[in-house]
Amino acid sequence: MKKSEFTQEEEQMIQEEFERLLEVYAKTRFGRKEELIRHAFAFAHKAHYGVRRLSGEPYIMHPLAVARICVSEIGLGSTSICSALLHDVVEDTDYTVEDIRNLFGDQIALIVKGLTKISGGMFGEQASVQAENFRKLLLTMSEDIRVVLVKLADRLHNMRTLGSQPQDKQYKIAGETQYIYAPLAHRLGLFPIKTELEDLSFRYQHPKEYAEIQNKLEAIRDAQMKFFEEFSAPIREKLKNMGYQFEVKARIKSVYSIWNKMVTKQVPFENVYDILAVRIIFTPNESLSEKDQCWMIYSAITEIYRPHPSRIRDWISTPKANGYEALHITVMSGDGTWVEIQIRTKRMHELAERGLAAHWKYKTGDHDDSQIERWLSGTKEALSHPERDAQEFVDIFRNNLFVKEVFTFTPTGDVKVMPLGASALDFAYMIHSNLGDHCIGAKVNHNLVPLSYQLKAGDQVEILTSASQHPEAQWLKWCITAKAQSCLRAYFKREEARYTKHGEQLFHDALDMLGERENENKALHRMLNHYDLTTPYQLYRQIGQGNIQLDNLEEIIRKKWWKRLLSSDKDQPQITENEEKPIVKPKKGEPHAIVLTDENLGTKYHLSDCCHPIPGDLVLGYLAPDGKMHIHKIDCPEAQVLKSSFGKRIYSATWNTNRVQSFLETIEIEGIDKFGVLIQVLQTMTEKYHINMHSINIESNDGIFKGRLQVYVYDRAELDELFKDLKKINEIKGVRRIEN
């Protein structure tokens, strides 16, 4: 960060931004603690004075922006505003958390501490600092959820101002945002923030595709809004006659959501038909329940438009795990278009927009048993078993954020929301960790099923236990929930520690019997080499588990050929618990940008097998610990993990190839099975593009054919041109590249 004196104009800009923050705060329902906020701002302004962001603006503008997001977009109060203003003070200045505590109290100090990054990571050089940061954030979340809410505001502003960062930093920050922070915002019910984080991540990782979809959206916006006004007019009239105060809004699908559907469904933009949805937000009458009135409005709408019978989503009777409530229906418009309508009360809408913060506002008591309360409770319990590997910890947590849900029931009829794909064993651990540890099976709908049984919507589950049952290693394959996996790993680590301690004692006893205890280091070194192990703890564990017997200990440690090796203490290698091979790190000051040429592909830079990038694809480089640079597509699933976890090893990459090398790609075509269509496909490939084919596999069924062809191409541009020409063949209805 740059540092220089602020100009008078900049000081005025800072003060005006702070006054705008106070104006927004004054309109909230919270108690007036303006003096505390002024105190926090003055302290932060002084601490960051003269410091600038990469864009050149005063750094204090960032905490001010984060504080405004907290109050205006999430709905938080003075404690969170102060924490947002102070969130970078401890990390970037000489002030400590103790200073914050003395000046602003325990609660603000706790949140600021949770938001302060770790500079080195507590698990050694190979640990991912980003993963460790997020792990710490989650652990603090169990004490005060506002830590995560302020962090999401911080991340949102960083994404809004990401353009000033170099490209490799953009990839890293956008990647971890898409991998962790957008799903976390989704789980906490912050849908506008989740949507914006996804769009911004997509914009920086796929700028060309983002611009294309954005332009196409702008081109159809007027037509969409005209359709919306015509479609909603009779609905408005109906609601007026029913006596409701209401709003009817158009909801346009986000750029990222459209792109995601284009990719998953393999359809062009023009074939995405649910770009527009209609949202009804009404003030309910006090004489009837919200649920009854939502269904009354549903009935009124279906008198106007015909509903799709299989596309009704009742999130009122059973809200989603993130607290979302609404009634969704899909109806047929007058011109034959299916349109989704979302029916919400004002309370439901605020829950959908502000998630957890709004949930607090509408809590009915200390023992609120909503789905989001249950999720938070389960998350806190899972966090009570922190993983030793920070990245593994984050991956487990992340996998439980962005999942579909199924509703299941206990034997007494209580509803339990489980992620899609969860097993009977997950269900047992969700009820109680002790129930999971001793689970031997389950009865689903009164039928006996194994622990690995995947739950389906409506299943009634009864867990069977035995006091003699204990977790087994294969159970990890059957669980997908964070709580179950954390409980199992915690159990296995306890068992591992017990075996290690027992093995160490057995080793010491054996040395005592041989009179070699004083030569323990030399004996230990010989044993490690004999069994090809790295650390003493591996040896102790193997001994404790009975995998290594000590009846040949004397023979191993007294072999003559060890004498030269162990002739002096200076030759003794230092054996530590975390001894590992040195890793290659990026050199300090080294530019994080590489150019891929015909000469360095396959020699200096390795094209990853997981995603098969070719020249023209948007790619990045990852410097592996062994010093090799691996090239991944930006949207490769493995690259997403790397961006979120090893940001300092990510390099921006550009192509500068001259069609020297060809690359094997798999394409899939489908269409109408008509005589001669395959000949046209082959002629297009061979005569116009002179493409060599590696293999071809075509199947036909009831007049429809589908085929996969492996072809050699020079780059993405050649592949795109080939696809355009293949689509000109009348019988071809789809052409796509198979992502390996």
Order of alpha helices (4+ residues) and beta strands (2+ residues): beta-alpha-alpha-beta-alpha-alpha-alpha-alpha-alpha-alpha-alpha-alpha-alpha-alpha-alpha-beta-alpha-beta-alpha-beta-beta-beta-beta-alpha-alpha-alpha-beta-beta-alpha-alpha-beta-beta-beta-alpha-alpha-alpha-alpha-alpha-beta-beta-beta-beta-alpha-beta-beta-alpha-beta-beta-alpha-beta
